[in-house]
């Protein structure tokens, strides 16, 4: 039965580690989002416009404006 207890303790440790990593990543994402929002408001930052003028494909997601030939 000792082997099962060791595996359970290891799994709990790994779970706690993953939760910490997840929280840290969420904080990094929020910080990057806040930074980006600030840069969009600063007219001196090249390429950081509001994006309201056009919605073009940025190549990162494969989504965006597409043309369809009829």
Phi and psi in radians as a Rosetta constraint file:
Dihedral C 1 N 2 CA 2 C 2 CIRCULARHARMONIC -1.102 0.35
Dihedral N 2 CA 2 C 2 N 3 CIRCULARHARMONIC -0.618 0.35
Dihedral C 2 N 3 CA 3 C 3 CIRCULARHARMONIC -1.087 0.35
Dihedral N 3 CA 3 C 3 N 4 CIRCULARHARMONIC -0.689 0.35
Dihedral C 3 N 4 CA 4 C 4 CIRCULARHARMONIC -1.159 0.35
Dihedral N 4 CA 4 C 4 N 5 CIRCULARHARMONIC -0.673 0.35
Dihedral C 4 N 5 CA 5 C 5 CIRCULARHARMONIC -1.159 0.35
Dihedral N 5 CA 5 C 5 N 6 CIRCULARHARMONIC -0.685 0.35
Dihedral C 5 N 6 CA 6 C 6 CIRCULARHARMONIC -1.129 0.35
Dihedral N 6 CA 6 C 6 N 7 CIRCULARHARMONIC -0.756 0.35
Dihedral C 6 N 7 CA 7 C 7 CIRCULARHARMONIC -1.119 0.35
Dihedral N 7 CA 7 C 7 N 8 CIRCULARHARMONIC -0.674 0.35
Dihedral C 7 N 8 CA 8 C 8 CIRCULARHARMONIC -1.147 0.35
Dihedral N 8 CA 8 C 8 N 9 CIRCULARHARMONIC -0.752 0.35
Dihedral C 8 N 9 CA 9 C 9 CIRCULARHARMONIC -1.121 0.35
Dihedral N 9 CA 9 C 9 N 10 CIRCULARHARMONIC -0.707 0.35
Dihedral C 9 N 10 CA 10 C 10 CIRCULARHARMONIC -1.127 0.35
Dihedral N 10 CA 10 C 10 N 11 CIRCULARHARMONIC -0.738 0.35
Dihedral C 10 N 11 CA 11 C 11 CIRCULARHARMONIC -1.118 0.35
Dihedral N 11 CA 11 C 11 N 12 CIRCULARHARMONIC -0.696 0.35
Dihedral C 11 N 12 CA 12 C 12 CIRCULARHARMONIC -1.137 0.35
Dihedral N 12 CA 12 C 12 N 13 CIRCULARHARMONIC -0.701 0.35
Dihedral C 12 N 13 CA 13 C 13 CIRCULARHARMONIC -1.098 0.35
Dihedral N 13 CA 13 C 13 N 14 CIRCULARHARMONIC -0.794 0.35
Dihedral C 13 N 14 CA 14 C 14 CIRCULARHARMONIC -1.101 0.35
Dihedral N 14 CA 14 C 14 N 15 CIRCULARHARMONIC -0.694 0.35
Dihedral C 14 N 15 CA 15 C 15 CIRCULARHARMONIC -1.090 0.35
Dihedral N 15 CA 15 C 15 N 16 CIRCULARHARMONIC -0.794 0.35
Dihedral C 15 N 16 CA 16 C 16 CIRCULARHARMONIC -1.095 0.35
Dihedral N 16 CA 16 C 16 N 17 CIRCULARHARMONIC -0.704 0.35
Dihedral C 16 N 17 CA 17 C 17 CIRCULARHARMONIC -1.118 0.35
Dihedral N 17 CA 17 C 17 N 18 CIRCULARHARMONIC -0.752 0.35
Dihedral C 17 N 18 CA 18 C 18 CIRCULARHARMONIC -1.117 0.35
Dihedral N 18 CA 18 C 18 N 19 CIRCULARHARMONIC -0.677 0.35
Dihedral C 18 N 19 CA 19 C 19 CIRCULARHARMONIC -1.124 0.35
Dihedral N 19 CA 19 C 19 N 20 CIRCULARHARMONIC -0.712 0.35
Dihedral C 19 N 20 CA 20 C 20 CIRCULARHARMONIC -1.102 0.35
Dihedral N 20 CA 20 C 20 N 21 CIRCULARHARMONIC -0.763 0.35
Dihedral C 20 N 21 CA 21 C 21 CIRCULARHARMONIC -1.113 0.35
Dihedral N 21 CA 21 C 21 N 22 CIRCULARHARMONIC -0.700 0.35
Dihedral C 21 N 22 CA 22 C 22 CIRCULARHARMONIC -1.112 0.35
Dihedral N 22 CA 22 C 22 N 23 CIRCULARHARMONIC -0.763 0.35
Dihedral C 22 N 23 CA 23 C 23 CIRCULARHARMONIC -1.112 0.35
Dihedral N 23 CA 23 C 23 N 24 CIRCULARHARMONIC -0.740 0.35
Dihedral C 23 N 24 CA 24 C 24 CIRCULARHARMONIC -1.124 0.35
Dihedral N 24 CA 24 C 24 N 25 CIRCULARHARMONIC -0.708 0.35
Dihedral C 24 N 25 CA 25 C 25 CIRCULARHARMONIC -1.138 0.35
Dihedral N 25 CA 25 C 25 N 26 CIRCULARHARMONIC -0.715 0.35
Dihedral C 25 N 26 CA 26 C 26 CIRCULARHARMONIC -1.069 0.35
Dihedral N 26 CA 26 C 26 N 27 CIRCULARHARMONIC -0.677 0.35
Dihedral C 26 N 27 CA 27 C 27 CIRCULARHARMONIC -1.163 0.35
Dihedral N 27 CA 27 C 27 N 28 CIRCULARHARMONIC -0.702 0.35
Dihedral C 27 N 28 CA 28 C 28 CIRCULARHARMONIC -1.117 0.35
Dihedral N 28 CA 28 C 28 N 29 CIRCULARHARMONIC -0.736 0.35
Dihedral C 28 N 29 CA 29 C 29 CIRCULARHARMONIC -1.110 0.35
Dihedral N 29 CA 29 C 29 N 30 CIRCULARHARMONIC -0.778 0.35
Dihedral C 29 N 30 CA 30 C 30 CIRCULARHARMONIC -1.096 0.35
Dihedral N 30 CA 30 C 30 N 31 CIRCULARHARMONIC -0.727 0.35
Dihedral C 30 N 31 CA 31 C 31 CIRCULARHARMONIC -1.101 0.35
Dihedral N 31 CA 31 C 31 N 32 CIRCULARHARMONIC -0.747 0.35
Dihedral C 31 N 32 CA 32 C 32 CIRCULARHARMONIC -1.131 0.35
Dihedral N 32 CA 32 C 32 N 33 CIRCULARHARMONIC -0.696 0.35
Dihedral C 32 N 33 CA 33 C 33 CIRCULARHARMONIC -1.106 0.35
Dihedral N 33 CA 33 C 33 N 34 CIRCULARHARMONIC -0.784 0.35
Dihedral C 33 N 34 CA 34 C 34 CIRCULARHARMONIC -1.091 0.35
Dihedral N 34 CA 34 C 34 N 35 CIRCULARHARMONIC -0.750 0.35
Dihedral C 34 N 35 CA 35 C 35 CIRCULARHARMONIC -1.077 0.35
Dihedral N 35 CA 35 C 35 N 36 CIRCULARHARMONIC -0.762 0.35
Dihedral C 35 N 36 CA 36 C 36 CIRCULARHARMONIC -1.106 0.35
Dihedral N 36 CA 36 C 36 N 37 CIRCULARHARMONIC -0.733 0.35
Dihedral C 36 N 37 CA 37 C 37 CIRCULARHARMONIC -1.083 0.35
Dihedral N 37 CA 37 C 37 N 38 CIRCULARHARMONIC -0.685 0.35
Dihedral C 37 N 38 CA 38 C 38 CIRCULARHARMONIC -1.140 0.35
Dihedral N 38 CA 38 C 38 N 39 CIRCULARHARMONIC -0.738 0.35
Dihedral C 38 N 39 CA 39 C 39 CIRCULARHARMONIC -1.162 0.35
Dihedral N 39 CA 39 C 39 N 40 CIRCULARHARMONIC -0.607 0.35
Dihedral C 39 N 40 CA 40 C 40 CIRCULARHARMONIC -1.120 0.35
Dihedral N 40 CA 40 C 40 N 41 CIRCULARHARMONIC -0.545 0.35
Dihedral C 40 N 41 CA 41 C 41 CIRCULARHARMONIC -1.392 0.35
Dihedral N 41 CA 41 C 41 N 42 CIRCULARHARMONIC -0.309 0.35
Dihedral C 41 N 42 CA 42 C 42 CIRCULARHARMONIC -1.604 0.35
Dihedral N 42 CA 42 C 42 N 43 CIRCULARHARMONIC 1.964 0.35
Dihedral C 42 N 43 CA 43 C 43 CIRCULARHARMONIC -1.146 0.35
Dihedral N 43 CA 43 C 43 N 44 CIRCULARHARMONIC -0.264 0.35
Dihedral C 43 N 44 CA 44 C 44 CIRCULARHARMONIC -1.498 0.35
Dihedral N 44 CA 44 C 44 N 45 CIRCULARHARMONIC -0.020 0.35
Dihedral C 44 N 45 CA 45 C 45 CIRCULARHARMONIC -1.700 0.35
Dihedral N 45 CA 45 C 45 N 46 CIRCULARHARMONIC 1.917 0.35
Dihedral C 45 N 46 CA 46 C 46 CIRCULARHARMONIC -1.082 0.35
Dihedral N 46 CA 46 C 46 N 47 CIRCULARHARMONIC 2.371 0.35
Dihedral C 46 N 47 CA 47 C 47 CIRCULARHARMONIC 1.347 0.35
Dihedral N 47 CA 47 C 47 N 48 CIRCULARHARMONIC 0.095 0.35
Dihedral C 47 N 48 CA 48 C 48 CIRCULARHARMONIC -1.865 0.35
Dihedral N 48 CA 48 C 48 N 49 CIRCULARHARMONIC 0.696 0.35
Dihedral C 48 N 49 CA 49 C 49 CIRCULARHARMONIC -1.174 0.35
Dihedral N 49 CA 49 C 49 N 50 CIRCULARHARMONIC 3.065 0.35
Dihedral C 49 N 50 CA 50 C 50 CIRCULARHARMONIC -1.311 0.35
Dihedral N 50 CA 50 C 50 N 51 CIRCULARHARMONIC -0.319 0.35
Dihedral C 50 N 51 CA 51 C 51 CIRCULARHARMONIC 1.370 0.35
Dihedral N 51 CA 51 C 51 N 52 CIRCULARHARMONIC 0.089 0.35
Dihedral C 51 N 52 CA 52 C 52 CIRCULARHARMONIC -1.375 0.35
Dihedral N 52 CA 52 C 52 N 53 CIRCULARHARMONIC -0.383 0.35
Dihedral C 52 N 53 CA 53 C 53 CIRCULARHARMONIC -1.173 0.35
Dihedral N 53 CA 53 C 53 N 54 CIRCULARHARMONIC -0.868 0.35
Dihedral C 53 N 54 CA 54 C 54 CIRCULARHARMONIC -2.458 0.35
Dihedral N 54 CA 54 C 54 N 55 CIRCULARHARMONIC 2.719 0.35
Dihedral C 54 N 55 CA 55 C 55 CIRCULARHARMONIC -2.057 0.35
Dihedral N 55 CA 55 C 55 N 56 CIRCULARHARMONIC 1.519 0.35
Dihedral C 55 N 56 CA 56 C 56 CIRCULARHARMONIC -1.824 0.35
Dihedral N 56 CA 56 C 56 N 57 CIRCULARHARMONIC 2.812 0.35
Dihedral C 56 N 57 CA 57 C 57 CIRCULARHARMONIC -1.207 0.35
Dihedral N 57 CA 57 C 57 N 58 CIRCULARHARMONIC 2.179 0.35
Dihedral C 57 N 58 CA 58 C 58 CIRCULARHARMONIC -1.617 0.35
Dihedral N 58 CA 58 C 58 N 59 CIRCULARHARMONIC -0.020 0.35
Dihedral C 58 N 59 CA 59 C 59 CIRCULARHARMONIC 1.415 0.35
Dihedral N 59 CA 59 C 59 N 60 CIRCULARHARMONIC -0.215 0.35
Dihedral C 59 N 60 CA 60 C 60 CIRCULARHARMONIC -1.382 0.35
Dihedral N 60 CA 60 C 60 N 61 CIRCULARHARMONIC -0.668 0.35
Dihedral C 60 N 61 CA 61 C 61 CIRCULARHARMONIC -1.920 0.35
Dihedral N 61 CA 61 C 61 N 62 CIRCULARHARMONIC -0.219 0.35
Dihedral C 61 N 62 CA 62 C 62 CIRCULARHARMONIC 1.423 0.35
Dihedral N 62 CA 62 C 62 N 63 CIRCULARHARMONIC 0.047 0.35
Dihedral C 62 N 63 CA 63 C 63 CIRCULARHARMONIC -1.790 0.35
Dihedral N 63 CA 63 C 63 N 64 CIRCULARHARMONIC 2.813 0.35
Dihedral C 63 N 64 CA 64 C 64 CIRCULARHARMONIC 2.429 0.35
Dihedral N 64 CA 64 C 64 N 65 CIRCULARHARMONIC -2.782 0.35
Dihedral C 64 N 65 CA 65 C 65 CIRCULARHARMONIC -1.195 0.35
Dihedral N 65 CA 65 C 65 N 66 CIRCULARHARMONIC 2.338 0.35
Dihedral C 65 N 66 CA 66 C 66 CIRCULARHARMONIC -2.398 0.35
Dihedral N 66 CA 66 C 66 N 67 CIRCULARHARMONIC 2.660 0.35
Dihedral C 66 N 67 CA 67 C 67 CIRCULARHARMONIC -1.866 0.35
Dihedral N 67 CA 67 C 67 N 68 CIRCULARHARMONIC 2.502 0.35
Dihedral C 67 N 68 CA 68 C 68 CIRCULARHARMONIC -2.100 0.35
Dihedral N 68 CA 68 C 68 N 69 CIRCULARHARMONIC 2.148 0.35
Dihedral C 68 N 69 CA 69 C 69 CIRCULARHARMONIC -1.523 0.35
Dihedral N 69 CA 69 C 69 N 70 CIRCULARHARMONIC 2.268 0.35
